[in-house]
Amino acid sequence: MGLYSNFIFPHMLEYLLGSKQAMEFRRRTLADARGDVLEIGFGTGLNLECYPAAVQRLTIIDPAKLLPRRVAKRIAAVHMPVEEAFLDAEHLPFQNARFDTVVSTWTLCTIPDAVGALQEVRRVLKPDGKLLFLEHGRSGDATIARKQDRWNGVQRVVGLGCNLNRPIDELISGAGLKIRSLDRFQMPRTPKIGAEHYLGVASV
């Protein structure tokens, strides 16, 4: 799996999640980011160019080191200082109520203990802070949801742990966060089994 996970898969992510359409949704999601920001699951750094000027500092974490040269160039091009760490989101080494904003884009599908990670997000968010999220997940259409369940095992192998069928809103609420806004939509030009998306804001 070394060649696939270290080279082929990161380039697949770049192609699928770096499209013009995906970048437009990233910008929409990150428009309210401000202050001291934590991004969980930064992948290949595609969010970096989408952060607004209101972001003063960015901490990015991911358990995998994907396309490091490309990530380094993207970090060098942004306006704010960036701190990079390779660790999982279930155990964040940050003090309580540190961050103004936490960002998760196409990440909660893959974290093994998503609720545990979201509880950590809740812990490190300031009382007036925001979680900004953009995720694919379980369809509201029962027929499609059954197909997601049926194919989820294959998806987990191909997507290196990515799940098709996670109910993102339920995971966020289950971790004690309050959803302030939520837009559920079908991603255009995407197979129905992976088209259901959740874009929103949550707080402590």
Buried (B, 14 or more C-beta within 10 A) or exposed (E): EEEEEEEEBBBBBBEEBBEEEBBEBBBBBBEEBBBBBBBBBBBBBBBBEBBEEBBEBBBBBBBBEBBEEBBEEBBEEBEBEBEBBEEBBBEBEBEEBBBBBBBBBBBBBBBEEBBBBBBBBBBBBBEEBBBBBBBBBBBEBEEBBEBBEEBBEEBBEEBBEBBBBBBBBEBBBEBBBEBEEBEBEBBEEBEBBBBBBBBBBBBB
